[in-house]
């Protein structure tokens, strides 16, 4: 049975979820050097057992594989979780703009009304549920008017197939267009100690309209987990292999940052990753921090961060360390 964990409201919707959420991108395998289904299921169940209710996934994570894994993991426990999944990256049609190829399929950005209707049925089937708590436009489609996309999402909400509407990877102009077309409950954007651009671009709009924020890559693809040292290398299709942030010099800078905040972790008897996650959910405007996990141990560690309430002096020390060590890493993107 899940342990208690405080929840936060998801915008103006009637959905509430745990401040720390589980991200399942890596469970799809693609761009992560593969995945282990049994360990992934264990990670999801361990998260739920530790009080995590927010489970984030998407069809594009392994062309449905991550959603199927989530569906298997939550069987019999649907009422314990808040499922967030996405639409707009499609391989059933060539409408919209070609975005990338995955496992031999051409994936397009398309958010047409009929396409969304098709996508939600596929996600419901893979997840083994009859409703989705938060349905998010994954990447934006410049070939479809926002009004049409929002109309399709509002249809699904009226039908009870989704409970809340979210958008991801949006510009301020995109977000304003969505807000003008209907109620937006949440955004999901890249945010971490080295990715803070939304503080000045999107978060002011969210505050104005009562929109929640889900941060993805909260541990910066594991860079800020405290477990990737300067000697680490990546193989296969792991996206980090070619990411300049994972170059030797940046790994050394991150290691220096971790050494500086380690006394905080030691004093609190928590891990470095837990300090980083706790910092994230303490930032103004950040409602939820999504963190990936490969197995039950990682999932349990991430969940434990929700209980870490950093004091003002600790947050200041961390911010000063970020400024000293992580600015060059942020610039390497």
Secondary structure, DSSP 8 states (H G I E B T S, - for coil): ------EEE-TTSS-EEESEEEE-GGGG-TTTT---HHHHHHHHHHHHHTT--EEE--TTTTTTHHHHHHHHHTTT-GGG-EEEEEESEESS---SEEEEEETTEEEEE---HHHHHHHHHHHHHHHT-S-EEEEEE-S--TTS-HHHHHHHHHHHHHTTSEEEEEEES--HHHHHHHHHHS---EEEEE-BTTB-THHHHTHHHHHHHT-EEEEESTTTTTTTSS---TT----TT-GGGG-GGGSHHHHHHHHHHHHHHHHHHHHHT--HHHHHHHHHHTSTT--EEEEE-SSHHHHHHHHHGGG----HHHHHHHHHHHHHHTHHHHHT-
